[in-house]
Amino acid sequence: MTAAAQEATTFLWLEITGRCQLECVHCYAESSPAGDHGAMAAEDWERVLAQAAAHGVEQVQLIGGEPTLHPDFARLVGRALELGLEVEVYTNLYRVPAALWEVFSRPGVRIATSWYSADPHAHEAITGRVGSHARTRANIAEAVRRGIPIRAGIIELGDEQGTEHARTELIALGLAENAIGFDRLRAFGRGAAALPDETDTCGECGHGCAAVLPDGSVVPCVFTRMAVAGSVRSGPLDAILAGSAFGARVEHLDRVRTVRDRGCGPTCMPCTPCPPCRPSCSPMG
């Protein structure tokens, strides 16, 4: 893929931290309470946001780890909105103090979360944190009550979690059916039996999207963190996204993806980037 042929990047994941209150068994980023915020200062992220807006990015997703744990989270959301970017926060909704609800309620902000089971024990066996089911459930209901745009993704990890019951519970909490998506376990991070499997992507890595990791690395997707095309700490985002290295990484991922086309679940139509996916995709999750 030549630079001239590369698709315009309109969606950007900003993985602003590796810290999370949970230790989910399948976490692609291997986040945990022991994680850190990486090498990027708030000023670095603000520079990336400005460069993203100038490049033509329309939507950013703040993700982690748990992005709300970053000390400058509210500041970064505010800056993104000032630049005219749509903002989605991919949050575990484990803890939402009053100030955070104010951020989530700002026009132009929406939230996404992961949901695993209607059974508290099954849910918490996945998240590694007792009490996570009740907290996330209550905060999903509160987001709906406040009228905050919200979607949820259910990742199928085993028969015992009861994914259809999980979906039913989300609908009972007030989520629209088209705001609930499904995906299977992907072989990245703690979800990999051994090394990450770059053939196990959705096939959309780098096609209109890219990710910036906590150390400043630019990759085609938050899952494909091994496919580094450059760093925003040493060069502008625009040059990296339009550069030959990014194009080569995307081309490589496209090629290896065809080696073993595992496909997605039966709910995918017609193309569903795996969670955490772009919010414009349907179904979402």
C-alpha positions, -999 to 999 in steps of 0.1 A, spaced: 0 0 0 16 33 -11 11 65 9 -10 79 -19 -33 48 -17 -37 48 21 -72 55 34 -78 87 53 -77 81 91 -110 94 106 -110 74 138 -82 73 164 -78 53 196 -59 71 223 -47 46 248 -38 70 275 -30 46 303 -22 10 311 -37 13 346 -71 -4 354 -89 -14 386 -97 -47 369 -75 -76 356 -98 -91 330 -86 -125 319 -88 -116 282 -74 -80 283 -55 -73 250 -35 -46 267 -28 -67 299 -39 -37 320 -41 -40 358 -39 -19 390 -1 -21 386 -1 -5 352 11 31 346 3 60 324 32 56 301 56 81 287 31 106 273 25 138 293 -8 157 290 9 182 267 19 153 244 -16 140 242 -30 175 235 -5 179 207 -17 146 192 -53 157 195 -45 189 176 -26 170 149 -54 145 147 -80 172 141 -57 189 115 -53 155 97 -90 150 94 -97 126 123 -134 130 132 -137 107 163 -114 98 191 -118 70 216 -101 74 249 -92 39 262 -68 21 284 -65 5 308 -92 26 324 -89 60 308 -107 78 336 -78 69 360 -55 92 340 -50 124 361 -56 146 330 -86 127 317 -111 156 320 -86 180 305 -80 158 274 -118 153 269 -122 191 270 -94 197 245 -108 171 221 -142 188 222 -126 222 217 -110 209 185 -144 197 172 -137 160 177 -164 135 187 -153 117 219 -160 82 231 -148 70 264 -143 32 267 -147 28 304 -153 -2 327 -178 20 347 -164 5 379 -162 38 397 -179 70 386 -177 99 410 -199 130 405 -172 149 386 -169 121 361 -206 121 354 -202 158 345 -176 149 319 -196 120 305 -226 144 302 -209 170 280 -223 174 245 -202 154 220 -192 127 246 -205 92 246 -194 61 266 -188 25 259 -183 -4 282 -178 -42 284 -204 -65 299 -198 -102 305 -227 -119 323 -259 -114 342 -244 -138 368 -223 -117 392 -199 -146 399 -193 -153 362 -188 -116 355 -163 -112 383 -144 -144 374 -137 -126 341 -129 -91 356 -109 -105 386 -126 -80 409 -153 -88 434 -181 -62 432 -174 -52 396 -207 -67 384 -229 -46 408 -209 -14 402 -209 -16 365 -245 -26 364 -256 3 385 -235 28 365 -249 15 332 -284 22 346 -273 56 358 -259 65 324 -292 56 308 -311 76 334 -289 106 326 -295 103 289 -258 97 282 -252 79 249 -239 44 258 -231 12 241 -219 -21 255 -199 -51 241 -203 -87 252 -172 -108 246 -179 -145 245 -154 -163 267 -173 -195 276 -207 -212 278 -210 -206 315 -212 -168 312 -246 -169 295 -242 -142 268 -278 -141 258 -289 -135 294 -263 -108 295 -279 -91 265 -313 -94 280 -301 -77 312 -286 -49 292 -319 -43 274 -337 -44 307 -313 -17 320 -324 5 291 -298 -1 263 -311 -2 228 -307 -35 210 -285 -19 183 -262 -5 211 -252 -41 222 -226 -60 203 -209 -93 205 -174 -106 197 -154 -137 205 -121 -139 224 -92 -125 203 -57 -139 207 -40 -108 220 -26 -99 254 -39 -121 282 -63 -135 256 -35 -152 238 -25 -187 248 11 -178 241 23 -151 217 -2 -127 201 -17 -140 169 -17 -113 143 -40 -135 121 -67 -131 147 -79 -96 138 -111 -84 122 -93 -74 90 -99 -37 94 -67 -27 112 -55 6 98 -83 10 74 -95 45 83 -83 40 119 -51 40 140 -41 40 176 -16 58 197 -3 38 227 8 51 261 45 52 250 36 73 219 38 44 194 14 46 165 -1 13 154 -30 3 130 -52 -9 159 -50 -12 197 -49 -50 193 -20 -50 168 4 -32 191 34 -51 177 29 -33 143 46 -1 153 48 25 125 64 53 144 61 74 175 44 108 180 71 116 205 96 118 176 75 129 147 41 144 138 10 121 136 2 132 101 35 121 87 33 87 104 -2 80 92 7 90 56 41 73 57 53 41 41 59 23 74 22 26 84 11 15 49 35 -15 51 21 -25 85 -15 -24 73 -6 -43 41 12 -70 62 -18 -74 85 -42 -76 55 -20 -103 40 -17 -125 72 -53 -121 80 -62 -139 48 -41 -169 59 -66 -180 85 -99 -163 80 -115 -171 113 -144 -149 107 -166 -131 132 -198 -140 150 -232 -144 132 -243 -110 144 -217 -92 123 -231 -71 95 -213 -66 72 -180 -57 89 -175 -54 126 -141 -43 139 -136 -63 171 -142 -46 204 -133 -20 214 -145 -11 179 -153 21 162 -186 36 173 -198 40 138 -198 3 132 -230 -18 136 -234 -39 156 -213 -21 182 -193 -37 208 
